[in-house]
Amino acid sequence: MLTEKTGKSCTGCGACAVICPKKAIRMEDTKEGYCMPFVDPECCVSCGLCEKTCPELSPVVLRTPQEVYAAAAVEDDVLKTAASGGVFTALAKNFLEAGGLAAGCVMDLEDSRARVHHILAAEERDLARISGSKYAQSDSREAYREIGEALKEGKKILYSSLPCQCAGLLRYLEEKGISRDGLYVIDIACHGTNGQNVLNQYLAYLSEKHHGEITGYCFRDKERSYQYSPKFCVKKGKKEQWIKLTLNEEGYWYLFQRSKLNRDSCFSCRYSAPERCGDLTIGDYWGIEDAHPELLAQNGGLMERRKGISFVTANTEAGRQLLSDFGRELMLFTSDYRKVLVRGDSLKAPSPVPEDRLAVLNLFETGDFGKLARYARQQQGTGYYKSILKENMKAENPFR
Ligand SMILES: Cc1cc2nc3c(=O)[nH]c(=O)nc-3n(C[C@H](O)[C@H](O)[C@H](O)COP(=O)(O)OP(=O)(O)OC[C@H]3O[C@@H](n4cnc5c(N)ncnc54)[C@H](O)[C@@H]3O)c2cc1C
């Protein structure tokens, strides 16, 4: 059976559930907070389609990048909503203008609970929603179906997601016999992700602490900094207020960044490697200060670190074409993959299992994020995070 074969290597991409002709597979959260497939033996007819589709059991081809760039959107409006240099957002803008569809991740909030999922956008007004990073595993199942239908109608689609989900989409289309002509896939450098349950436990904690409903959450408030600057919106009665998170209230970012609550599969991720599954790969260009000091505004260049800078690699001919046809609102400067890899840890190997993983999982399982927040505070101490936070508090808005 599927789940016995995949075991802990299951990435939760959901392709098995979408392809199952009997709807015998549901995705459910485990107590650790990851979504996993559960096969209903009453409905399963043992057709084997789920196993054939699973990208862990039938892996997709990974390719060595051919071209590498430091990249950032030209427009401030794009950079403001984007996670780093806004590569996906800038490409999607031009792609939509040309009549294509752009599939990206959104986060909807209701009753202080988040739903992180992929949508297929046709209008430019959806661009801000699909721009930027939401640091929890997105549910891409509905998007897989919609993309399949749209491709059959001859539509052009730009899809961006974590590599495991890109692989899920590619395997789903292949097993469905749907041609991927017209589909451009952008995979995102990823060191791992936790499930949505962790995020929701955190939002419940913030809601209780601030006596209101959480109606907005931004993982990177670029008005302060591109590196560690979450803010959230709390509603009390009719009044809504955005609040910048302080170190004392954080915890989520620390746990996420240090891979403390990653799903098990992330620690043996086949996509945390230099070879990639998308037509393009995007990620933060960490270490650009050393790799390309000449590109930075402070040295007379055109790129502003504080507004965000990405790297982008073209891994296929389609990827190269995508950049040349739809990248006119991007600044693209030729770089070298070796330079990107210096600080691009997630492109080299999966994150190691943290020593305190069990302790952190136990705290999560109590259902009280306050305990995790306290633990994170103790661990953060006065080091890295505190210094970044202090810097952010003083920083001037780079978009003024
Ligand atoms: C879980 C996670 C882990 C990451 N880990 C790393 C890392 O270790 N190193 C690194 O360099 N970069 C990492 N990133 C990528 C980084 O946050 C930026 O997304 C990347 O630099 C691209 O920024 P951009 O401004 O060019 O893209 P944007 O134009 O802002 O577009 C971002 C794209 O990411 C998609 N997206 C957002 N959230 C999710 C999600 N939860 N699941 C799937 N797709 C999503 C959006 O739909 C959009 O397509 C990670 C992102 C996520 C979501």
The ligand as an SDF file (V2000), in Angstrom:
LIG
                    3D

 53 58  0  0  0  0  0  0  0  0999 V2000
    8.5760   27.0270    3.1620 C   0  0  0  0  0  0  0  0  0  0  0  0
    9.6160   27.8730    2.4710 C   0  0  0  0  0  0  0  0  0  0  0  0
   10.9710   27.6610    2.7360 C   0  0  0  0  0  0  0  0  0  0  0  0
   11.9380   28.4530    2.0940 C   0  0  0  0  0  0  0  0  0  0  0  0
   13.2680   28.2340    2.3690 N   0  0  0  0  0  0  0  0  0  0  0  0
   14.2110   28.9530    1.6930 C   0  0  0  0  0  0  0  0  0  0  0  0
   15.5970   28.7200    1.8840 C   0  0  0  0  0  0  0  0  0  0  0  0
   15.9930   27.8850    2.6990 O   0  0  0  0  0  0  0  0  0  0  0  0
   16.4900   29.4310    1.1530 N   0  0  0  0  0  0  0  0  0  0  0  0
   16.1040   30.3650    0.2330 C   0  0  0  0  0  0  0  0  0  0  0  0
   16.9400   30.9820   -0.4340 O   0  0  0  0  0  0  0  0  0  0  0  0
   14.7860   30.6290    0.0310 N   0  0  0  0  0  0  0  0  0  0  0  0
   13.8490   29.9440    0.7310 C   0  0  0  0  0  0  0  0  0  0  0  0
   12.5120   30.1770    0.5100 N   0  0  0  0  0  0  0  0  0  0  0  0
   12.1630   31.0850   -0.5910 C   0  0  0  0  0  0  0  0  0  0  0  0
   12.0890   32.5530   -0.2270 C   0  0  0  0  0  0  0  0  0  0  0  0
   11.2690   32.7640    0.8950 O   0  0  0  0  0  0  0  0  0  0  0  0
   11.4660   33.3150   -1.4070 C   0  0  0  0  0  0  0  0  0  0  0  0
   10.2500   32.7200   -1.7700 O   0  0  0  0  0  0  0  0  0  0  0  0
   12.3330   33.2870   -2.6030 C   0  0  0  0  0  0  0  0  0  0  0  0
   13.4970   33.9820   -2.2850 O   0  0  0  0  0  0  0  0  0  0  0  0
   11.6710   33.9280   -3.8220 C   0  0  0  0  0  0  0  0  0  0  0  0
   11.3920   35.2400   -3.5520 O   0  0  0  0  0  0  0  0  0  0  0  0
   10.8740   36.2020   -4.6860 P   0  0  0  0  0  0  0  0  0  0  0  0
   10.7080   37.5660   -4.0720 O   0  0  0  0  0  0  0  0  0  0  0  0
   11.7180   36.0870   -5.9000 O   0  0  0  0  0  0  0  0  0  0  0  0
    9.4710   35.5510   -5.0030 O   0  0  0  0  0  0  0  0  0  0  0  0
    8.0200   36.1590   -4.9620 P   0  0  0  0  0  0  0  0  0  0  0  0
    7.8360   36.9800   -6.1850 O   0  0  0  0  0  0  0  0  0  0  0  0
    7.7180   36.7760   -3.6510 O   0  0  0  0  0  0  0  0  0  0  0  0
    7.1920   34.8200   -5.1040 O   0  0  0  0  0  0  0  0  0  0  0  0
    7.2000   33.8680   -4.0920 C   0  0  0  0  0  0  0  0  0  0  0  0
    6.5750   32.6270   -4.6070 C   0  0  0  0  0  0  0  0  0  0  0  0
    6.5550   31.6560   -3.5810 O   0  0  0  0  0  0  0  0  0  0  0  0
    5.2940   31.0130   -3.5840 C   0  0  0  0  0  0  0  0  0  0  0  0
    5.0210   30.5820   -2.2260 N   0  0  0  0  0  0  0  0  0  0  0  0
    4.8790   31.3670   -1.1450 C   0  0  0  0  0  0  0  0  0  0  0  0
    4.6540   30.6260   -0.0670 N   0  0  0  0  0  0  0  0  0  0  0  0
    4.6300   29.3430   -0.4680 C   0  0  0  0  0  0  0  0  0  0  0  0
    4.4070   28.1170    0.1940 C   0  0  0  0  0  0  0  0  0  0  0  0
    4.1490   28.0520    1.4870 N   0  0  0  0  0  0  0  0  0  0  0  0
    4.4430   27.0000   -0.5350 N   0  0  0  0  0  0  0  0  0  0  0  0
    4.6800   27.0380   -1.8550 C   0  0  0  0  0  0  0  0  0  0  0  0
    4.8980   28.1700   -2.5440 N   0  0  0  0  0  0  0  0  0  0  0  0
    4.8780   29.3100   -1.8410 C   0  0  0  0  0  0  0  0  0  0  0  0
    4.3360   32.1090   -4.0410 C   0  0  0  0  0  0  0  0  0  0  0  0
    3.2060   31.5730   -4.6160 O   0  0  0  0  0  0  0  0  0  0  0  0
    5.1660   32.7940   -5.0730 C   0  0  0  0  0  0  0  0  0  0  0  0
    5.0400   32.0780   -6.2280 O   0  0  0  0  0  0  0  0  0  0  0  0
   11.5320   29.4290    1.1630 C   0  0  0  0  0  0  0  0  0  0  0  0
   10.1760   29.6440    0.9080 C   0  0  0  0  0  0  0  0  0  0  0  0
    9.2160   28.8770    1.5520 C   0  0  0  0  0  0  0  0  0  0  0  0
    7.7530   29.1250    1.2580 C   0  0  0  0  0  0  0  0  0  0  0  0
  1  2  1  0
  2  3  1  0
  2 52  2  0
  3  4  2  0
  4  5  1  0
  4 50  1  0
  5  6  2  0
  6  7  1  0
  6 13  1  0
  7  8  2  0
  7  9  1  0
  9 10  1  0
 10 11  2  0
 10 12  1  0
 12 13  2  0
 13 14  1  0
 14 15  1  0
 14 50  1  0
 15 16  1  0
 16 17  1  0
 16 18  1  0
 18 19  1  0
 18 20  1  0
 20 21  1  0
 20 22  1  0
 22 23  1  0
 23 24  1  0
 24 25  2  0
 24 26  1  0
 24 27  1  0
 27 28  1  0
 28 29  2  0
 28 30  1  0
 28 31  1  0
 31 32  1  0
 32 33  1  0
 33 34  1  0
 33 48  1  0
 34 35  1  0
 35 36  1  0
 35 46  1  0
 36 37  1  0
 36 45  1  0
 37 38  2  0
 38 39  1  0
 39 40  1  0
 39 45  2  0
 40 41  1  0
 40 42  2  0
 42 43  1  0
 43 44  2  0
 44 45  1  0
 46 47  1  0
 46 48  1  0
 48 49  1  0
 50 51  2  0
 51 52  1  0
 52 53  1  0
M  END
$$$$
